[in-house]
Amino acid sequence: SQSRRFKIDHLLKKDPCSLGSSDKTKMKILSSLILKPNVLILDNIMSELDYIDKELVFDLLQEFTKKGGIVINCTNDIEESLYAERIIILYDKALACEGKTLSVLNEEKLLKRLGIGLPFLVELNKYFMDYGMIDKYHLINEKLVNALWK
């Protein structure tokens, strides 16, 4: 069943008030997807998920987008940008930068001027590229590890 797949079987029998923050957030997102929307807008909600739930939800959202759904994730966490195809950066109520994820993240000087750091995995890739250990970005941990061990 879907509830087992999303690891919420045990939550369905509990009082919603007794759920922790991560479980409540996961349930909100999953219940929104049950309605089969065309567009899902998340407003700084992913930060309420623990690491395992965040991975689960991002996998689910990736499935949703592969089926034609659109996810708009408004966030203050640059690490979440790695899950996106495109990034739009707003600063002082204006568009500062937008484009494909890696393209925007390569605007390092602009991002620093805006007070935005790079995601840890991107920084790590840059260091390894500077030392000639890899020749392209690997934005999934396992792919980076595999590239380093070749």
N, C-alpha and C positions, 0 to 999 in steps of 0.2 A: 504494500500500500504506500501511498504518497507520504503518509505520516511517518512510516518507518524509514522511508528513503531520506526524509529531511530530519530525522532523529528527533521527532516531537511526539512519538507514541506515548511516552511516559508523561508528557505535559498535558495531554488532552483530558486526563482524569483529575488534574489538580485544579484547585481554586485559583483563578487568574490573579487574585491579590497576593497569592503566596509565591508567585514566580519572581525570579531574579530579573534584573534589568536586561541582561542579554537575552534571556528566554522571552521576555515580553516583547522586545524589539524584533526578535526573529519571528514571533507569532504575528506581529503587526504586518511585517513585510510579506510573509507567506499568505496571510488572509487577504491582503490586497491583491496578490497574484491569482488567487482563486477566482476573482471576478473577471479575469482575462482582459485586463486593460490594454490599450494600444501603447500608452505612455505611463510610466511609473516615475514619479518625482520623489526623490529622497532628500530631505533637508537636514543635513548634519546628524543623521540617525545612525550611521554605521559605527560611529565612535562608541556607541552604547553596547556594541557586540564584543564578546571576548574573541580571542584569536580563532578558535575552532569554528565558532558560529559565523565569524566574518568570512572565513574561507568557504564555508558551506553556502552562505548567502550569495557571495560573489560568483560561485559556480552556478547557482540557480539563476542569477541575473544574466549570466553569460548565455545560458540555455534560452532564457526569455528573449534575449536580443537576437540569437540565431534563428528564432521563430518569427522574427519581424518586429518584436517589441522594442520600444525605445526607453532607455533608462536615463534620467537626468539626475545626477548625483551632485547636489550642492554640498560642498565640504570645505573645511578648513585644514584638512589633513592631506598634505601633498602625497603621502604614501598611497592613498587611494587612487591617485591619478594613473598608476600603473595598470589598473583594471579597465581604463577607458580607451576608446578608440580616438577620441578627440577631447581637447581641454579648452575651456574658455576661462580666462583669468580676468576677473574684474578688480579694479582698484579705484578707490574714491568714486564709486558709482559710475565708472566708465570702463569700456573694454580696453584692457591693457595688452592682451595677446590671445590668440586663438589659433587652433590648427590641430594637426595630428599629434598624438601624445609625444613621441620622440622629438618631433620638430619643435614643439613648445619647450620641452625640457632642455633642448640644446640652446635655448635663449638664456644661457646662464647669467650673463651680465644683467639683462633686464630683470630676471627673477631676483637676483641679489639686490638690485636697486629697489625692488618692491618689497624686500624683506622676506622673500620666499626661498627656502633652501631646496635642494634637490632631494628626491627620494633616496633613501640609503642604498638601495640596489643600483640606482643609476650612478651614484657617487662611486660605489665599488667598481662598477663596470669601467668608469672613467679612469680610475687608478690602474686597473689591470691593463687597459688599453695604453695608458701612458708608458707602462713598463713592457709593452709588446707581448703580454701574456695572452691577450685575445684580440681579435681584429674587428669584432662587431658587438653590438649590444645583445645581452641575454637577460631579458626582464623577468624570467622565471628562475627561481633559485636553483632548481634541479638542472636546468639547461646551462646555467653559469658554472655550476660544479662540474658537469660533464665536459664543458669546453676547457676548463682549467686542467682536467685530468688527462686530456688527449696528448 
